[in-house]
Amino acid sequence: MTLHQLASAGDSDGGTSPFFYVVLALFSAMALVQIVRPQLLWRLNRPFQKPFVRDYDAAEPNARGYALQRVIGVGALIMAGFILATTLT
Protein backbone atom coordinates (compact mmCIF):
# COMPACT_ATOMS: atom_id res chain seq x y z
CA MET A 1 0.00 0.00 0.00
CA THR A 2 1.44 3.38 -0.98
CA LEU A 3 1.53 6.50 1.16
CA HIS A 4 -1.13 8.13 -0.99
CA GLN A 5 -3.43 5.14 -0.51
CA LEU A 6 -2.95 5.29 3.25
CA ALA A 7 -3.70 9.02 3.33
CA SER A 8 -6.89 8.62 1.32
CA ALA A 9 -8.20 5.60 3.25
CA GLY A 10 -11.82 6.09 4.15
CA ASP A 11 -12.56 8.75 1.54
CA SER A 12 -15.08 7.77 -1.08
CA ASP A 13 -13.83 10.29 -3.65
CA GLY A 14 -10.18 9.19 -3.37
CA GLY A 15 -9.01 12.52 -1.90
CA THR A 16 -6.86 12.92 1.18
CA SER A 17 -8.59 12.78 4.55
CA PRO A 18 -8.58 16.05 6.53
CA PHE A 19 -7.56 14.02 9.59
CA PHE A 20 -4.30 13.18 7.80
CA TYR A 21 -3.43 16.88 7.49
CA VAL A 22 -4.22 17.47 11.17
CA VAL A 23 -1.88 14.65 12.22
CA LEU A 24 0.80 15.90 9.82
CA ALA A 25 0.46 19.44 11.22
CA LEU A 26 0.84 18.15 14.80
CA PHE A 27 3.86 16.10 13.76
CA SER A 28 5.41 19.17 12.10
CA ALA A 29 4.70 21.36 15.14
CA MET A 30 6.40 18.85 17.43
CA ALA A 31 9.41 18.75 15.09
CA LEU A 32 9.62 22.57 15.09
CA VAL A 33 9.49 22.70 18.88
CA GLN A 34 12.18 20.04 19.01
CA ILE A 35 14.38 22.16 16.75
CA VAL A 36 13.76 25.54 18.40
CA ARG A 37 13.51 24.54 22.07
CA PRO A 38 14.05 20.87 22.95
CA GLN A 39 14.14 21.75 26.67
CA LEU A 40 10.41 22.47 26.51
CA LEU A 41 9.65 18.93 25.38
CA TRP A 42 11.86 17.60 28.16
CA ARG A 43 9.91 19.60 30.77
CA LEU A 44 6.54 18.55 29.31
CA ASN A 45 7.70 14.94 29.53
CA ARG A 46 8.43 15.10 33.28
CA PRO A 47 5.10 13.62 34.49
CA PHE A 48 5.73 10.54 32.36
CA GLN A 49 9.23 10.18 33.83
CA LYS A 50 8.08 10.17 37.45
CA PRO A 51 7.91 6.38 37.92
CA PHE A 52 11.35 5.89 36.35
CA VAL A 53 13.51 8.90 37.35
CA ARG A 54 14.42 9.96 40.88
CA ASP A 55 16.29 13.17 40.07
CA TYR A 56 15.02 15.01 37.00
CA ASP A 57 17.94 17.43 36.84
CA ALA A 58 20.50 14.63 36.89
CA ALA A 59 18.71 12.83 34.04
CA GLU A 60 18.34 15.91 31.84
CA PRO A 61 20.35 15.72 28.59
CA ASN A 62 23.52 17.78 28.21
CA ALA A 63 24.25 20.15 25.31
CA ARG A 64 25.19 17.30 22.96
CA GLY A 65 21.96 15.49 23.81
CA TYR A 66 19.92 18.56 22.94
CA ALA A 67 21.93 19.01 19.73
CA LEU A 68 21.07 15.45 18.72
CA GLN A 69 17.40 16.14 19.45
CA ARG A 70 17.60 19.16 17.15
CA VAL A 71 19.13 17.07 14.38
CA ILE A 72 16.35 14.49 14.77
CA GLY A 73 13.80 17.32 14.68
CA VAL A 74 15.25 18.57 11.39
CA GLY A 75 15.00 15.05 9.99
CA ALA A 76 11.39 14.75 11.16
CA LEU A 77 10.51 18.10 9.58
CA ILE A 78 12.10 17.07 6.29
CA MET A 79 10.17 13.80 6.42
CA ALA A 80 6.89 15.66 7.07
CA GLY A 81 7.57 17.94 4.11
CA PHE A 82 8.31 14.93 1.91
CA ILE A 83 5.08 13.22 3.03
CA LEU A 84 3.08 16.38 2.33
CA ALA A 85 4.66 16.79 -1.11
CA THR A 86 4.03 13.13 -1.92
CA THR A 87 0.37 13.23 -0.94
CA LEU A 88 -0.30 16.47 -2.84
CA THR A 89 1.02 15.08 -6.11
TORGU-935966 format. One line per 8 residues: number of its first residue (from 1); their letters; for each residue y, z, x negated of N, C-alpha, C, CB. Coordinates in steps of 0.001 Angstrom, whole numbers, plus 524288, in hexadecimal, padded with zeros to 5 digits. Atoms other than C-alpha are relative to their C-alpha. Glycine has a CB too. Example, Ala and Ser with C-alpha at 12.3 -4.5 7.8 and 13.67 -1.06 7.14 Angstrom:
<sites>
1	AS	7FB5A:80000:7FC86:7EE6C:81E78:7CFF4:804B0:80000:7FC7C:8001B:804DE:803E0 ~ 7FB5A:7FFC4:80334:7FBDC:81BE4:7CA9A:80442:802DA:80302:801CE:7FA79:7FE62 $
</sites>
This chain:
<sites>
1	MTLHQLAS	7FB6C:80000:7FCB0:80000:80000:80000:804D6:80000:7FC80:7FFFC:804C8:803C6 ~ 7FB4C:80064:8032F:80D30:7FC2E:7FA64:80405:8040B:801AC:80252:7FA84:8005C ~ 7FBD1:7FC50:7FED2:81969:8048B:7FA03:802D7:7FE77:804FF:803DB:8004E:7FB72 ~ 7FD4F:801D2:7FB4C:81FC4:7FC20:8046B:7FCC1:80124:804E6:80125:7FA1A:7FF98 ~ 8035A:7FECB:7FB8A:81413:7FE00:80D69:8001E:805CE:8013D:7FA65:7FE3F:7FEF1 ~ 7FFAE:7FA63:7FF15:814AC:80CAF:80B8B:8052E:80181:80287:7FF4B:802F6:7FAE3 ~ 7FAD4:7FEC1:7FDEC:82340:80D03:80E70:8008B:7FE51:805A5:80437:7FD6E:7FCBB ~ 7FF70:801F7:7FAAA:821AE:80524:81AE8:7FBAA:801E4:80399:8001B:7FA1B:7FFF8 $
9	AGDSDGGT	8043C:7FE00:7FCBA:815DB:80CB2:82004:80241:80299:804DE:7FC90:803E8:7FCEA ~ 7FE4B:7FDB4:7FB14:817CC:8103B:82E31:80432:7FCE9:802C8:801EB:80559:7FF11 ~ 7FC1D:80346:7FD72:8222B:80602:8310D:7FD53:7FB47:80268:80449:7FE47:7FC1B ~ 80276:80475:7FD63:81E57:7FBC7:83AEC:8025E:7FACB:7FE4D:8007A:80095:805E3 ~ 7FD7A:804E2:80188:82831:7F1C2:8360A:7FF53:7FEB9:7FA3A:805B7:8003D:80148 ~ 800F1:80104:80584:823E5:7F2D8:827C7:8046F:801AA:7FC7A:7FEFA:7FA60:7FF36 ~ 7FB9F:7FE26:80331:830EB:7F898:8232F:7FEC8:80539:7FD89:804F3:8006B:80344 ~ 800C5:7FB0C:802B0:83276:80499:81AD0:80196:8047F:80384:8031B:80025:7FAE3 $
17	SPFFYVVL	7FF00:7FB67:7FCCD:831EA:811C1:82190:804DF:802DB:7FE12:7FB3F:803B0:7FFF2 ~ 7FB6C:7FCF3:801A6:83EB1:81986:82180:7FE6F:80509:7FD36:8036C:8014D:804B9 ~ 801EB:7FB47:8028E:836C6:82572:81D8A:7FF28:7FF11:7FA29:7FAE7:801D6:80292 ~ 800CE:80164:8057A:8337B:81E77:810CF:80515:8006B:7FCF2:7FDC6:7FA77:7FF8C ~ 7FAEF:7FFC3:802A7:841EF:81D3E:80D67:801ED:8059D:7FF85:8040B:7FCB2:802EF ~ 7FE72:7FA7E:80045:84440:82BA4:81079:7FD22:802AF:7FB81:7FED9:802D5:80540 ~ 80313:7FDB0:80439:8393D:82FB9:8075C:801E1:7FDF5:7FAAF:7FA1E:7FECC:800C4 ~ 7FE16:8024A:804E4:83E1D:82658:7FCDD:80559:8023F:7FE87:80058:7FA01:8007D $
25	ALFSAMAL	7FADE:7FDAC:80109:84BED:82BD3:7FE33:7FF6F:805A0:7FE0A:80369:7FFDF:804F8 ~ 800EC:7FAA5:801D8:846E8:839D3:7FCB5:7FDC9:80007:7FA77:7FC43:802DF:803B6 ~ 8023E:80086:80534:83EE2:835C1:7F0E7:80444:7FEA7:7FC0E:7FBAE:7FBCD:7FFF6 ~ 7FBBE:80192:80379:84ADE:82F46:7EAE0:803DD:8047B:7FF21:802DA:7FB3C:80240 ~ 7FC69:7FB92:80080:85374:83B24:7EDA3:7FDB9:80425:7FC5C:8012D:80265:80569 ~ 80281:7FC38:8037E:849A0:84419:7E6FF:80033:7FE19:7FA53:7FA47:800F5:801AF ~ 7FFC7:8022E:8054A:84940:83AF3:7DB42:80585:80074:7FDC8:7FE38:7FA3D:80000 ~ 7FA94:7FF7F:801D1:85829:83AEF:7DA70:8014E:8059A:7FE84:803C8:7FE1C:80435 $
33	VQIVRPQL	7FF0F:7FA80:8013D:858AD:849C3:7DAF2:7FD2C:80170:7FAF9:7FE34:80393:8048A ~ 802F0:7FEDD:804BE:84E48:84A43:7D06A:802AF:7FDC2:7FB2D:7FA79:7FDD9:80071 ~ 7FD26:8024E:80462:85695:8416C:7C7D6:80505:8030A:7FEE8:80145:7FA3A:80120 ~ 7FAD6:7FDA4:80099:863C5:847E0:7CA43:7FFAA:805D7:7FECB:80337:7FF25:804EE ~ 8003D:7FA55:800B4:85FDB:85639:7CB37:7FA76:8020B:800FB:803E6:802BB:803AE ~ 80562:7FE31:7FF46:85187:859A9:7C91B:7FF8F:805EF:800B7:7FCBA:7FE59:7FB60 ~ 80012:7FA53:7FF4E:854F7:86831:7C8C0:8000D:80170:805C7:804AC:80283:7FD36 ~ 7FFC4:7FEEC:7FA69:857CA:8678A:7D753:7FA90:7FFC6:80270:803A6:7FC1E:802B9 $
41	LWRLNRPF	80555:80055:7FDF6:849ED:86320:7DA52:7FCBB:8049E:7FE23:7FD6E:7FAD8:7FE54 ~ 802DB:7FB83:801FB:844BC:86E04:7D1B0:80151:804DC:80337:80142:800E8:7FA2F ~ 7FE6E:7FB63:7FCEE:84C95:87830:7D94D:7FE07:7FFA5:8059A:805F8:80098:7FFFD ~ 8020D:800A1:7FAAD:8487A:87281:7E670:7FA1A:800EC:8002E:80147:7FA85:80218 ~ 805A8:7FF68:8004E:83A5B:8735E:7E1F1:7FE4C:805B1:7FF2E:7FDE4:7FCA5:7FB9D ~ 80155:7FA8A:80122:83AF9:88205:7DF12:7FC9E:802A8:80420:804E1:8030F:7FF59 ~ 80364:7FD5E:7FC2E:83538:886B6:7EC10:7FA48:7FE52:7FFA2:801FB:7FEF5:80576 ~ 80560:801D7:80085:8292B:87E67:7E99B:7FD6D:8020C:7FB09:7FFDD:7FA11:8000B $
49	QKPFVRDY	80208:7FDFF:804EB:827C1:88424:7DBF0:7FE94:805CA:80047:803F2:7FF23:7FBBA ~ 80082:7FA51:7FFBC:827BF:8924A:7E074:7FA6D:801FD:7FF28:801EE:801DD:8052F ~ 8053F:7FDDC:800EA:818EC:8941D:7E11C:7FDE5:7FF07:7FA7B:7FC42:7FDB5:803E7 ~ 80229:8018F:8050A:81704:88DFC:7D3A8:8032B:801C9:7FB4B:7FF7E:7FA40:7FFD8 ~ 7FC86:7FEEA:8046A:822C0:891E6:7CB38:80248:80575:8008A:8046D:7FBE2:7FFAC ~ 7FDC7:7FAB6:7FFE5:826E7:89FB4:7C7AE:805C1:7FFFD:7FE89:7FD00:80396:7FC4F ~ 7FAA0:80029:801E4:8336E:89C84:7C05D:801F1:7FA5F:80050:80068:80228:7FA4A ~ 7FE19:80556:7FF22:83AA4:89088:7C559:80301:7FDE5:7FB4A:80379:7FFD3:804D5 $
57	DAAEPNAR	7FCC2:801C8:8045F:84419:88FEC:7B9EB:7FCAF:7FE91:7FB3D:803F6:80439:7FE85 ~ 80362:80130:8046E:83923:89018:7AFE9:7FCF9:7FAF3:800DB:7FC3A:8047D:7FF08 ~ 8030A:804B3:7FEC9:83220:884F7:7B6E8:8036B:7FB29:800C4:7FCC4:800EB:804DC ~ 7FC84:80477:7FF37:83E2B:87C5F:7B85F:7FFA6:7FC38:7FB5E:805B3:801E0:800C0 ~ 80067:803D0:80447:83D6C:86FAE:7B084:804A6:8004C:7FC4A:7FF8F:7FA7B:80234 ~ 7FBB9:8003F:803D3:84572:86E2F:7A424:802B8:7FAB3:8007E:7FDEC:800DD:7FA48 ~ 7FCEE:804D8:7FFB5:84EB2:862DE:7A14A:7FC83:7FB27:7FFCC:803FD:7FFD0:7FB89 ~ 8038C:80485:8004A:84395:859B0:79D95:7FCF8:7FF48:80515:7FC2A:800A4:7FB6D $
65	GYALQRVI	802B1:80053:7FAF7:83C84:85CFE:7AA38:80369:7FD81:80422:7FE4D:80562:801CC ~ 7FC63:80264:7FC48:84884:8599B:7B232:800FF:7FA3F:7FEB0:8052D:80303:80013 ~ 7FF51:8057D:8018F:84A47:84D17:7AA53:7FB62:7FCBC:801E0:80097:7FF87:7F9FE ~ 8049D:802CA:7FE15:83C5C:84923:7ADAF:8003E:7FF54:805E8:7FAFC:802E9:7FE75 ~ 7FF67:8007D:7FA53:83F10:84BFA:7BC0C:803E5:7FBB8:80160:801C2:80536:80262 ~ 7FC35:80433:7FF12:84ADC:84301:7BB44:7FD94:7FA9D:7FF2A:804BC:800AA:7FC69 ~ 8029E:804FA:8010E:842AA:83827:7B549:7FC4E:7FEA0:80481:7FCF3:80042:7FAC1 ~ 80380:800E5:7FB8E:83899:839B4:7C026:80327:7FE8C:804D8:7FC9E:804E5:80115 $
73	GVGALIMA	7FC9D:80154:7FB9A:843AD:8395C:7CA1D:801ED:7FA65:7FFB4:8049D:803B0:80035 ~ 7FE5C:80571:800B3:8488E:82C7A:7C46C:7FB7E:7FC5D:80170:801D2:7FEFF:7FA47 ~ 80492:80329:7FEAA:83AC7:82702:7C569:7FEFF:7FFE3:805DD:7FB35:80211:7FD31 ~ 800C8:7FFC2:7FA56:8399D:82B95:7D381:8041C:7FCCA:802DB:80027:805AE:801E5 ~ 7FBD9:80312:7FD80:846B1:8256F:7D6F5:7FF18:7FA2A:7FF3D:80560:8018B:7FDCE ~ 8014B:80582:800E6:842AC:8188E:7D0BC:7FB89:7FE59:80391:7FE86:7FF0D:7FA36 ~ 80469:80135:7FC94:835EC:81917:7D846:801CA:7FF7A:805AD:7FBC5:8043E:7FF8B ~ 7FE04:8005C:7FAA3:83D30:81BA1:7E514:80303:7FAEF:800CC:80384:804B5:80147 $
81	GFILATTL	7FD31:804F4:7FF97:84618:8100D:7E26D:7FC44:7FB67:80030:803C3:7FF5D:7FB72 ~ 803E7:8041F:7FFF5:83A4D:8077A:7DF8E:7FD3E:7FFBE:80550:7FC02:800DF:7FB9A ~ 8028F:7FFDF:7FADF:833A6:80BD6:7EC26:803A2:7FDCC:80425:7FE5A:8059F:80171 ~ 7FC49:801FB:7FC2C:83FF7:80916:7F3F7:80097:7FA1C:7FF6D:80555:802B7:7FF65 ~ 7FF73:805AC:800D8:84196:7FBA5:7EDC9:7FB17:7FD12:801C3:8011D:7FED6:7FA2D ~ 804EC:8028B:7FE74:83348:7F87B:7F03E:7FF7E:7FFBA:805EA:7FB4C:802ED:7FDB1 ~ 80096:7FFFB:7FA4E:833B0:7FC54:7FE90:8041B:7FC92:802A4:8005F:80596:80219 ~ 7FBF1:80337:7FD99:84054:7F4EA:8012D:7FEFE:7FA34:7FF4D:80544:8015E:7FDBF $
89	T	80110:80591:800D9:83AE5:7E81E:7FC08:7FB5C:7FE2F:8031E:7FF15:7FEE7:7FA44 $
</sites>
